[in-house]
Amino acid sequence: MIPNSYTVDSISQSQDLASKIISSSTPQQIISACATIETFLHSRSSDQSRHFFSITFPTLILKLFGFTNDSSATSPPQCSSWIDIVSSSNDPDFASRVFHLLSPNGVVFNSIFSIDRKSLVKFVFPTERLPEWARFMLSSEKDVKILSNLCPLFKGKVKADSIKSPGSVYQVQLNVFEYYMFWFAYYPICRANNENNVDNLLTKRTKKEKFRLENWTYSIPGFSSNAKRVPEQKFECNLYLRLLYAYLREFVPISDLNMHQHPYRSSLLNYTSGYDGSVLLRAEFLVDAFLNYWLIDNDFSPLSVNVCKWFGVSPRLSVVSREIPPTSGLGELVKLFVKYLNLSSVWATNQCESNVECSGSPKWMVPDSPSVLFDSSVKSGDLASLVPCVSAVGSWNVWIQRPLYRFILRTFLFCPVGTSIKNASEVFSIWVCYMEPWSITIDDFVGFDALINGCTKNARKEDSQSQDCGYSSLWQGYVLSNYLYYSSLVMHFIGFAHKFLHTDPEYILQMVLKVLNILTSSRELMDLIKNVNTVFHAEQSRSSKSKLHSLYRFVPTIREQLEDWEDGLCESDADGSFLHENWNKDLRLFDDGEDGGQRLLQLFILRAEAELQSFSGDNLAQNLQCIDSLKTQMSCLFGGHAIKPIAFSLEPEQQQQSRGEIFKPKRVGHHALADFKYKGDWMKRPISDDEVAWLAKLLIWLSDRLNEILGLNQPKNNSDVGPKWSYVEVSGDVVGNVYGPMETIKTAMYAIGTWLRMLVAAFVDLMRKHGVRVNLRLFASKKIIMFFILFAVFSVLKKAFRHFHRA
């Protein structure tokens, strides 16, 4: 039993240490605070350090990440956070001192494990700091009861608040390790949102300011190079990245995952909040936390469709159903996270290669039957199988497939027009890295390892020399289980490239070339992608070809993945409008139609040539050579010539153009493209540069309301039967009794009103018959608005001159 006087002394010392941490805002003060924390924890047992974690540890977290005590979720990190101070100092020794305190082998984590082993301290994590979809679930009493079953991250952690309205208010209770990792995962989200808000505020403020020449020239390629360059940060001083890799390397195993399996653990749905019994339990918690904060977060379809169907909840959250991209600024973190987890795939492939009994692909990659994760006929007793278990498949790949796919796809679909593509380019690098797991080696993490334990490059190179950095048949299962990354996502990316080609033609061209280089990097890989596409579109009768017959068993899985991963994320005819009611039911990369991959890439090449030739620069020859390489890769992927005849005319005398042009280049040579018809809803087409955006949105909404009221949204009626009028017989006594002029005028007005109503009804019926709808969007044209403005100014000036002459 601890004496009462010692307890009081421990509380006072913890409070003094918390005050010292709060006041530390310089490198010297932070180093002193770190030394004091280590001395305090070294001199106390787990029971004695309980007051440190209940009093001082929350203060340490707030100061480390720069948070405030404000409960608002929008409160940004302070500029005086320890992470920011370490980054701005560019002092490797200072960064190593703070890293040593928070490293997984440091005194803080050793004390955390001792405290959690005895369950001495529990924290309540703020609800407003949870992922957006989890906040929505907690706000619903119906959904909160099944949240623990829907997401293993919250298993056993959602408790009813015993103080505020017991039974109706719920909170998330965590141990010390979980509490720290939740804050660690939330920090980059909060920081990125704060930076985006600042950028938006500066953008709005700039628009209100007086026009300046440098603002205009900054948006023109070739003039933006004069911008001020931020001093390059030293790699050693990126404290957050160093900690992230250290936690992944320490807590997330990548080799022989079955070795870490707990003997009494059957599935993810059975684990408790204690993680010391199994290394894999802690690893799954950490991976799940990063997935939910970084990749899922504001996704309106955060969970698998089959899981939601099982529990009877909607897979799409109406509150979060907004066409917004994922949080920007996470590219570097997510790339390191995904790259590290894919090392387990590399290890599994190498183990299969070294095993003489292994034939074909690793078992975790190519199942004998479609994955139960996407099987719609799962029986009631197989509920646990709906949630992926990493030890059952030997790789982390199944955990990140869906969240990462939707993260990349939402970035491409919802990237705002007119903004920088920096975030999209970072997400693109994540996608490229994921598509080439065979190029990942241990050498990619040598820099981090050297900072953590001082290992040398030579030692790492010896271990990785046996790896073949190229595709082989051993990776066939990986490609099949991630086939949408190599097919459907490529089509969505082509639409993104068309949409943002004008932003940076050179870089967008290089991005498209990079994707085609990956698809054509190996004849075996290219044949596999084509063969799967062939059997996907084949009829129900199985082909007699033995080579393709073995691929048929993967078609149901790929089709269900397409339905699940692209739930609510479907483009309509590649026109930029999003159909949240449908999902992409087909793979069109090798389709011969005008919306197929080959035709869209042909059009992209024509547009890219026009964009690059319109800017005369020093890199023109290099860019044209890049286009030639793109044509070569297209010929290799699709066969034949890269540019095939397209059904549109380039003759200058053709003046009539379709109103539905899509992906229209500025020019091809000296002529404009015509007759490439827009196939989507013309009224809801993407807003063009010659329209006022806010007015166009208002007029579209008003047009929708009028069409709904008048019933013009119904399918057009092609029947030849005319409208059936209803006649009312009026007695002769009423007709003959009209007295006085007022009664006559009133009767005439009624007759005119009835005639006008019949005329409008006939006109509306005629519009419905021919499929014509009200479209007020044309009044949002800048030309029409300018005409009305000039007419108003002319009228005011005319009246003013008249008044002046009369005076």
Secondary structure, DSSP 8 states (H G I E B T S, - for coil): ---HHHHHHHHHHHHHHHHHHHH--SHHHHHHHHHHHHHHHHTS-TTTTHHIIIIIHHHHHHHHHT--S---TT----TT-HHHHHHHHT-HHHHHHHHHHHSTTSHHHHHHHHHHHHT---EEE-GGGS-HHHHHHHT-HHHHTTHHHH-GGGTTTEEE-SSSSTTT-EEEEE-HHHHHHHHHHHHHHHHHHHHHHHHHHHHHHHHHS---HHHHHHTSTTTGGGS-------GGG-HHHHHHHHHHHHHS--S-GGGG--TT--SGGG--S--TT-HHHHHHHHHHHHIIIIIITT-SS-S-HHHHHHHT--SS-TTT-------SS-HHHHHHHHHHHTHHHHHHHHHHHH-TT--SS-TTTS-SS--GGG-TT--GGGGGGGS--HHHHTSSHHHHHHHHHHHHHHHHHH--TTS-SHHHHHHHHHHHHHH-GGG--GGGGHHHHHHHH---HHHHHHHHTT---S--GGGHHHHHHTHHHHTHHHHHHHHHHHHTTTT-HHHHHHHHHHHHHHHTS-HHHHHHHHHHHHHHHS-SS--S-HHHHTTGGGHHHHHHHHHHHTTT--BSTTSS-B-TT-------TT--STTSHHHHHHHHHHHHHHHHHHS--TTHHHHHHHHHHHHHHHHHHH-S-SS---S----TT-----TT--S--S-BTTB--------S-GGGS---TTB-HHHHHHHHHHHHHHHHHHTTTS-----------------HHHHH---HHHHHHHHHHHHHHHHHHHHHHHHHHHHHHTT-----GGGGBHHHHHHHHHHHHHHHHHHHHHHHHH-
